[in-house]
């Protein structure tokens, strides 16, 4: 068994977290869409066209 803290050191830990607004880069406004992950074979059979705005999967880019 190993001790929780090294000998001669108190058993306390200090964690410092920076939550300032500058910690992360800004999110691009070009990131749009939907996230789809196949969990437990939920996507077997493909996507239903009724769940898509343009059922033909065709359209113009705007």
Beta strands, then each sheet from edge to edge (+ up, - down):
end
